Amino acid sequence: MEPITKKDLTDALEEFHKKTIEPRFDRIESYIQGQIVPRFDRIESYILNRIEPRFDKIEKKLEEHDKK
């Protein structure tokens, strides 16, 4: 039996990476882009369009109150 060489190990790891790990990362990335990113975009839009203007109004009223 011949000893295992560095090239044998490298080839085996590269094959494992291409067949097993890379497709899983591709599926994870696809899920993130398709499901998670749009949710974060909706949250950000809600904050910018609804919450931030309310906060700005409150802050303005507090500043006016402090001037009195």
N, C-alpha and C positions, 0 to 999 in steps of 0.2 A: 504494500500500500504506500502510495506516494504521500509525502507531507503536504499539507494545505499551504498554499502560497498566499502572499498578500494580494495578488491579482485575483485568485479564486474568491477570497473574502470580499474584495471590492466588487467584483462582478455579481456575487450573490446579494450583497447589500443594495447595489444599484437596481437589480431586478426587483427585489422586494419593495424598494422605494417606488419604482415606476408602477408596479402592479397593485400595491396595497396602500401605501401612504398617500401618494399623490392624488389618486381618485377620491380618497376621503377628504383631503383638504379642498379639492375642487367642489365637492358636494357641500362642505361647510361654507365655503366662500359664496357659493350660489345661494344657499339658504340665507346667509347674512344679507346679501345684496337684495334678495327677493322679499324677505320677510321682516328683517330687523331694521334695515336702513329706512324703509318707508315709514315704519312706526316712529323712529326717532325724528324723521322729517316732520311728521304730523305733530309730534310733541313740541318740537321747536317752533313750528308755525303757530300752534296754539299759544305758546308762551309769548311770542312776538306780537301776535294780533290781539290777544285777549288779556293776558295777565300783565304784560309790561305797560300797556296804556293805563290800566287801572292803578298800577303801582305809581306811575308818573302823576296821575291825578291826585292820589293820596299825598305823594311827596310835595306836590305844588301847594296843596291845601295846608300841609304842615308848615311849609316855608312862609305862607301868607299869615298863618296863625302866629308864628314866631316873630314876624315883623310888627305885629300889633302890640 
